[in-house]
Amino acid sequence: MNKRFSTAMAVMSLAALALTGCGAAATSTGATSASAGAVSAAVTSSAPADLKTAKTPLGDIVVNGKGMSVYVFDKDIKDSGKSACNTACLAIWSPVTADSGTPAGEGVSAKVGVITTDAGTKQVTLDGMPLYVFSKDAVPGDVKGQGVLKIWWAIRPAGEKISTPAG
């Protein structure tokens, strides 16, 4: 019994630590939640770099090669060549990565590019903004990351962020 309690406490501590990095697990209503599964899924998942578009409850948005919604982060600075999401933030918001310096953007009219992360991987950008996927988006079409903390936004094919919360 003590071993299970210790394990549960360790998982809760890890989740709390992840939440403190950028608060990214908060929902658009401000409530916070996280699970060890969501955190580990975000760290280990790797989505294809190619971007395309998909119809969602938010309208046409940019998605990664697996059809998962991609988001921009208001704390990133356009054309800076850097991501402001690091450490615990990255446990919840995985960068969209590329195998090459020239990812494709089918149906995307904004400029697709890459930056090199601190870890040395290539992160896909759209009009100079780094792109991320949200760990709580479980299936293509999910937009659970939309409006989180009023700093995470889905993006239109022309590169504009959708700055209204999902509803």
Phi and psi restraints in degrees (value plus and minus 20) as a CYANA .aco file:
   2 ASN   PHI     -83.3   -43.3
   2 ASN   PSI     -55.1   -15.1
   3 LYS   PHI     -84.3   -44.3
   3 LYS   PSI     -62.3   -22.3
   4 ARG   PHI     -84.5   -44.5
   4 ARG   PSI     -62.0   -22.0
   5 PHE   PHI     -82.6   -42.6
   5 PHE   PSI     -63.8   -23.8
   6 SER   PHI     -82.7   -42.7
   6 SER   PSI     -61.9   -21.9
   7 THR   PHI     -83.8   -43.8
   7 THR   PSI     -64.7   -24.7
   8 ALA   PHI     -81.3   -41.3
   8 ALA   PSI     -61.4   -21.4
   9 MET   PHI     -85.2   -45.2
   9 MET   PSI     -59.8   -19.8
  10 ALA   PHI     -83.6   -43.6
  10 ALA   PSI     -63.1   -23.1
  11 VAL   PHI     -83.9   -43.9
  11 VAL   PSI     -63.2   -23.2
  12 MET   PHI     -84.8   -44.8
  12 MET   PSI     -58.2   -18.2
  13 SER   PHI     -84.8   -44.8
  13 SER   PSI     -62.7   -22.7
  14 LEU   PHI     -81.5   -41.5
  14 LEU   PSI     -63.5   -23.5
  15 ALA   PHI     -83.6   -43.6
  15 ALA   PSI     -61.8   -21.8
  16 ALA   PHI     -83.8   -43.8
  16 ALA   PSI     -60.7   -20.7
  17 LEU   PHI     -82.1   -42.1
  17 LEU   PSI     -62.8   -22.8
  18 ALA   PHI     -83.2   -43.2
  18 ALA   PSI     -56.4   -16.4
  19 LEU   PHI     -89.1   -49.1
  19 LEU   PSI     -49.0    -9.0
  20 THR   PHI     -96.4   -56.4
  20 THR   PSI     -39.4     0.6
  21 GLY   PHI     -80.9   -40.9
  21 GLY   PSI     -68.3   -28.3
  22 CYS   PHI    -166.0  -126.0
  22 CYS   PSI     -14.5    25.5
  23 GLY   PHI      47.7    87.7
  23 GLY   PSI      -0.9    39.1
  24 ALA   PHI     -91.8   -51.8
  24 ALA   PSI     -32.2     7.8
  25 ALA   PHI    -106.5   -66.5
  25 ALA   PSI     -19.5    20.5
  26 ALA   PHI     -90.2   -50.2
  26 ALA   PSI     125.0   165.0
  27 THR   PHI    -102.8   -62.8
  27 THR   PSI     152.8   192.8
  28 SER   PHI     -84.4   -44.4
  28 SER   PSI     -35.4     4.6
  29 THR   PHI    -110.7   -70.7
  29 THR   PSI     -23.7    16.3
  30 GLY   PHI      78.9   118.9
  30 GLY   PSI     -30.4     9.6
  31 ALA   PHI     -94.8   -54.8
  31 ALA   PSI     127.3   167.3
  32 THR   PHI    -131.6   -91.6
  32 THR   PSI     128.2   168.2
  33 SER   PHI    -182.1  -142.1
  33 SER   PSI     132.8   172.8
  34 ALA   PHI    -180.2  -140.2
  34 ALA   PSI     138.9   178.9
  35 SER   PHI    -155.8  -115.8
  35 SER   PSI     133.3   173.3
  36 ALA   PHI     -80.9   -40.9
  36 ALA   PSI     -54.9   -14.9
  37 GLY   PHI     -84.1   -44.1
  37 GLY   PSI     -62.9   -22.9
  38 ALA   PHI     -85.6   -45.6
  38 ALA   PSI     -60.4   -20.4
  39 VAL   PHI     -85.5   -45.5
  39 VAL   PSI     -66.6   -26.6
  40 SER   PHI     -90.6   -50.6
  40 SER   PSI     -52.6   -12.6
  41 ALA   PHI     -83.2   -43.2
  41 ALA   PSI     -59.3   -19.3
  42 ALA   PHI     -87.4   -47.4
  42 ALA   PSI     -56.4   -16.4
  43 VAL   PHI     -92.9   -52.9
  43 VAL   PSI     -57.1   -17.1
  44 THR   PHI    -114.9   -74.9
  44 THR   PSI     -33.9     6.1
  45 SER   PHI     -98.1   -58.1
  45 SER   PSI     125.6   165.6
  46 SER   PHI    -157.3  -117.3
  46 SER   PSI      95.4   135.4
  47 ALA   PHI    -117.1   -77.1
  47 ALA   PSI     129.5   169.5
  48 PRO   PHI     -78.2   -38.2
  48 PRO   PSI     130.9   170.9
  49 ALA   PHI     -96.6   -56.6
  49 ALA   PSI     -49.0    -9.0
  50 ASP   PHI     -78.7   -38.7
  50 ASP   PSI     114.6   154.6
  51 LEU   PHI    -123.6   -83.6
  51 LEU   PSI     131.4   171.4
  52 LYS   PHI    -170.3  -130.3
  52 LYS   PSI    -192.7  -152.7
  53 THR   PHI    -137.4   -97.4
  53 THR   PSI     138.3   178.3
  54 ALA   PHI    -170.4  -130.4
  54 ALA   PSI     131.5   171.5
  55 LYS   PHI    -105.8   -65.8
  55 LYS   PSI     110.0   150.0
  56 THR   PHI    -156.1  -116.1
  56 THR   PSI     157.0   197.0
  57 PRO   PHI     -78.7   -38.7
  57 PRO   PSI     -37.9     2.1
  58 LEU   PHI    -110.5   -70.5
  58 LEU   PSI     -21.4    18.6
  59 GLY   PHI      80.2   120.2
  59 GLY   PSI    -180.2  -140.2
  60 ASP   PHI     -94.6   -54.6
  60 ASP   PSI     105.1   145.1
  61 ILE   PHI    -152.0  -112.0
  61 ILE   PSI     150.4   190.4
  62 VAL   PHI    -105.8   -65.8
  62 VAL   PSI     117.4   157.4
  63 VAL   PHI    -151.2  -111.2
  63 VAL   PSI     143.3   183.3
  64 ASN   PHI    -101.6   -61.6
  64 ASN   PSI    -196.6  -156.6
  65 GLY   PHI     -82.2   -42.2
  65 GLY   PSI     -40.8    -0.8
  66 LYS   PHI    -113.5   -73.5
  66 LYS   PSI     -17.3    22.7
  67 GLY   PHI      66.5   106.5
  67 GLY   PSI     -13.1    26.9
  68 MET   PHI    -103.7   -63.7
  68 MET   PSI     118.8   158.8
  69 SER   PHI     -78.5   -38.5
  69 SER   PSI     120.7   160.7
  70 VAL   PHI    -131.7   -91.7
  70 VAL   PSI     132.3   172.3
  71 TYR   PHI    -152.2  -112.2
  71 TYR   PSI     136.0   176.0
  72 VAL   PHI    -130.4   -90.4
  72 VAL   PSI     138.0   178.0
  73 PHE   PHI    -137.4   -97.4
  73 PHE   PSI     102.3   142.3
  74 ASP   PHI     -80.0   -40.0
  74 ASP   PSI     -41.5    -1.5
  75 LYS   PHI    -100.4   -60.4
  75 LYS   PSI     -31.7     8.3
  76 ASP   PHI     -95.7   -55.7
  76 ASP   PSI     129.0   169.0
  77 ILE   PHI    -128.6   -88.6
  77 ILE   PSI     102.9   142.9
  78 LYS   PHI     -73.5   -33.5
  78 LYS   PSI     114.4   154.4
  79 ASP   PHI      42.1    82.1
  79 ASP   PSI      -2.7    37.3
  80 SER   PHI     -99.1   -59.1
  80 SER   PSI     -39.7     0.3
  81 GLY   PHI      58.9    98.9
  81 GLY   PSI      -9.9    30.1
  82 LYS   PHI    -155.2  -115.2
  82 LYS   PSI     138.0   178.0
  83 SER   PHI    -126.1   -86.1
  83 SER   PSI     116.7   156.7
  84 ALA   PHI    -108.3   -68.3
  84 ALA   PSI     -27.2    12.8
  85 CYS   PHI    -110.1   -70.1
  85 CYS   PSI      96.6   136.6
  86 ASN   PHI    -164.8  -124.8
  86 ASN   PSI     152.4   192.4
  87 THR   PHI      28.3    68.3
  87 THR   PSI    -134.8   -94.8
  88 ALA   PHI     -84.2   -44.2
  88 ALA   PSI     -52.9   -12.9
  89 CYS   PHI     -78.2   -38.2
  89 CYS   PSI     -61.8   -21.8
  90 LEU   PHI     -87.9   -47.9
  90 LEU   PSI     -37.2     2.8
  91 ALA   PHI     -92.4   -52.4
  91 ALA   PSI     -39.3     0.7
  92 ILE   PHI    -132.0   -92.0
  92 ILE   PSI     -54.2   -14.2
  93 TRP   PHI    -136.8   -96.8
  93 TRP   PSI      74.6   114.6
  94 SER   PHI     -98.0   -58.0
  94 SER   PSI     117.0   157.0
  95 PRO   PHI     -88.2   -48.2
  95 PRO   PSI     125.5   165.5
  96 VAL   PHI     -99.8   -59.8
  96 VAL   PSI      98.7   138.7
  97 THR   PHI    -126.6   -86.6
  97 THR   PSI     140.0   180.0
  98 ALA   PHI    -145.9  -105.9
  98 ALA   PSI     127.0   167.0
  99 ASP   PHI    -102.9   -62.9
  99 ASP   PSI     -40.2    -0.2
 100 SER   PHI    -154.4  -114.4
 100 SER   PSI     154.5   194.5
 101 GLY   PHI    -102.9   -62.9
 101 GLY   PSI     -19.3    20.7
 102 THR   PHI    -152.9  -112.9
 102 THR   PSI      50.1    90.1
 103 PRO   PHI     -87.9   -47.9
 103 PRO   PSI     132.1   172.1
 104 ALA   PHI    -106.8   -66.8
 104 ALA   PSI     136.5   176.5
 105 GLY   PHI    -158.7  -118.7
 105 GLY   PSI      58.2    98.2
 106 GLU   PHI     -88.1   -48.1
 106 GLU   PSI      98.3   138.3
 107 GLY   PHI      60.4   100.4
 107 GLY   PSI     -18.3    21.7
 108 VAL   PHI    -120.9   -80.9
 108 VAL   PSI     100.5   140.5
 109 SER   PHI    -112.2   -72.2
 109 SER   PSI     -37.0     3.0
 110 ALA   PHI     -92.5   -52.5
 110 ALA   PSI     139.3   179.3
 111 LYS   PHI     -92.3   -52.3
 111 LYS   PSI     102.4   142.4
 112 VAL   PHI    -114.7   -74.7
 112 VAL   PSI     112.0   152.0
 113 GLY   PHI    -167.9  -127.9
 113 GLY   PSI    -186.4  -146.4
 114 VAL   PHI    -162.6  -122.6
 114 VAL   PSI     135.8   175.8
 115 ILE   PHI    -146.0  -106.0
 115 ILE   PSI     141.7   181.7
 116 THR   PHI    -119.6   -79.6
 116 THR   PSI     105.0   145.0
 117 THR   PHI     -97.4   -57.4
 117 THR   PSI     149.9   189.9
 118 ASP   PHI     -79.6   -39.6
 118 ASP   PSI     -47.8    -7.8
 119 ALA   PHI    -101.5   -61.5
 119 ALA   PSI     -25.6    14.4
 120 GLY   PHI      71.9   111.9
 120 GLY   PSI     -18.5    21.5
 121 THR   PHI    -107.3   -67.3
 121 THR   PSI     142.5   182.5
 122 LYS   PHI    -114.2   -74.2
 122 LYS   PSI     100.0   140.0
 123 GLN   PHI    -122.5   -82.5
 123 GLN   PSI     111.8   151.8
 124 VAL   PHI     -92.3   -52.3
 124 VAL   PSI     120.6   160.6
 125 THR   PHI    -143.1  -103.1
 125 THR   PSI     137.6   177.6
 126 LEU   PHI    -149.9  -109.9
 126 LEU   PSI      98.9   138.9
 127 ASP   PHI      30.0    70.0
 127 ASP   PSI      21.1    61.1
 128 GLY   PHI      61.8   101.8
 128 GLY   PSI     -16.6    23.4
 129 MET   PHI    -126.3   -86.3
 129 MET   PSI     106.4   146.4
 130 PRO   PHI     -80.1   -40.1
 130 PRO   PSI     126.5   166.5
 131 LEU   PHI    -131.6   -91.6
 131 LEU   PSI     128.4   168.4
 132 TYR   PHI    -158.5  -118.5
 132 TYR   PSI     138.7   178.7
 133 VAL   PHI    -134.4   -94.4
 133 VAL   PSI     131.0   171.0
 134 PHE   PHI    -117.6   -77.6
 134 PHE   PSI     112.5   152.5
 135 SER   PHI     -83.1   -43.1
 135 SER   PSI     -42.9    -2.9
 136 LYS   PHI    -109.5   -69.5
 136 LYS   PSI     -25.5    14.5
 137 ASP   PHI     -98.8   -58.8
 137 ASP   PSI      87.3   127.3
 138 ALA   PHI    -108.7   -68.7
 138 ALA   PSI     -52.2   -12.2
 139 VAL   PHI    -155.7  -115.7
 139 VAL   PSI     137.3   177.3
 140 PRO   PHI     -73.0   -33.0
 140 PRO   PSI     118.6   158.6
 141 GLY   PHI      79.0   119.0
 141 GLY   PSI     -40.2    -0.2
 142 ASP   PHI     -85.4   -45.4
 142 ASP   PSI     120.3   160.3
 143 VAL   PHI    -153.2  -113.2
 143 VAL   PSI      21.2    61.2
 144 LYS   PHI     -86.5   -46.5
 144 LYS   PSI     -38.2     1.8
 145 GLY   PHI    -102.5   -62.5
 145 GLY   PSI     -31.3     8.7
 146 GLN   PHI     -82.5   -42.5
 146 GLN   PSI     100.9   140.9
 147 GLY   PHI      59.1    99.1
 147 GLY   PSI     -13.3    26.7
 148 VAL   PHI     -77.7   -37.7
 148 VAL   PSI     107.0   147.0
 149 LEU   PHI      33.6    73.6
 149 LEU   PSI      -4.2    35.8
 150 LYS   PHI      36.5    76.5
 150 LYS   PSI      12.5    52.5
 151 ILE   PHI    -157.2  -117.2
 151 ILE   PSI     -22.8    17.2
 152 TRP   PHI    -138.7   -98.7
 152 TRP   PSI     109.8   149.8
 153 TRP   PHI    -160.3  -120.3
 153 TRP   PSI     119.3   159.3
 154 ALA   PHI     -87.7   -47.7
 154 ALA   PSI     145.5   185.5
 155 ILE   PHI    -153.7  -113.7
 155 ILE   PSI     121.8   161.8
 156 ARG   PHI    -100.4   -60.4
 156 ARG   PSI     139.3   179.3
 157 PRO   PHI     -77.4   -37.4
 157 PRO   PSI     -45.6    -5.6
 158 ALA   PHI    -105.7   -65.7
 158 ALA   PSI     -20.7    19.3
 159 GLY   PHI      82.4   122.4
 159 GLY   PSI     -24.0    16.0
 160 GLU   PHI    -102.3   -62.3
 160 GLU   PSI     118.1   158.1
 161 LYS   PHI     -96.2   -56.2
 161 LYS   PSI     129.6   169.6
 162 ILE   PHI    -114.4   -74.4
 162 ILE   PSI      78.6   118.6
 163 SER   PHI    -115.0   -75.0
 163 SER   PSI      19.8    59.8
 164 THR   PHI    -144.4  -104.4
 164 THR   PSI     118.9   158.9
 165 PRO   PHI     -81.3   -41.3
 165 PRO   PSI     132.2   172.2
 166 ALA   PHI     -86.3   -46.3
 166 ALA   PSI     126.3   166.3
